[in-house]
Amino acid sequence: MTQQDRLNRVLELVAERGSLSIGDVSEALGVSPATVRRDLNQLADQQLVVRTHGGASVLSSGFELPLRYKVPKESGAKLAIAAAVERMVQPGMAIALNGGTTTSEVARALGRSQRLLSPGGEPTVTLITNALNIAYELTLRQQFRLIVTGGVVRQKSYELVSTLVQQTLGEFTVDLAVLGVDGISVGSGATTLTPEEALVGRWFAEAARRVVIAADSTKLNRATFARLFGIDRVDVLITDSRANPQRVAELVSAGVDVRLADAVH
């Protein structure tokens, strides 16, 4: 494990548990207490954790890891979900993607798609995004007519937010809005961690004929702080095959077309 991998894992543990002791980290990662102290001091210097006596804690109750520090979770599920979304996209469509780890995988799957290539190299799909990392990855892909919304950069997620996003989206109608979320349930609908991201997701949905939620099974029956919209606005949920059958049945009864993708291990 490299130092960066170790720092990433420490951040994940702090975010999950709220606080950690040096002994907790040493046991979890199999490294010496001296190494843990150095790692915690480095993360505190970067203002990513609060150093406490004997350990570290999150910066606040609403702590969210910057995207670049997130250790990929459910990576096999995300790859399978991305492949399932790719199969939904046809030449001639206009689609929209918000930011996040799952939608980033969707962008990569679309970028690799041979179906979307044209013999003459002309764009076959119009793609609108507010995520700078997705725009960067797809810039040189000739099959896309790429549109990036305006907005203010949210550094933790590389996403553009603010009403400038709404102004851009107000000029277009897209066939599919493919959205990553932090939670989805019948009672709470689609939710995320911050009000800014929730607003952007809502604006994407308003511009779309159909809304597709791309979320692994750990997000089902979970409600996070900020609500995008109710479950009635979700047309399709693509999740992985480990989804709880009862939760799937509840979503289907609420009118959601739930599609299970076989996770890649």
Summary of the structure (lengths in Angstrom):
residues: 265
radius of gyration: 19.5
end to end distance: 20.4
largest distance: 63.2
contacts: 884
relative contact order: 0.12
helix: 40%
strand: 25%
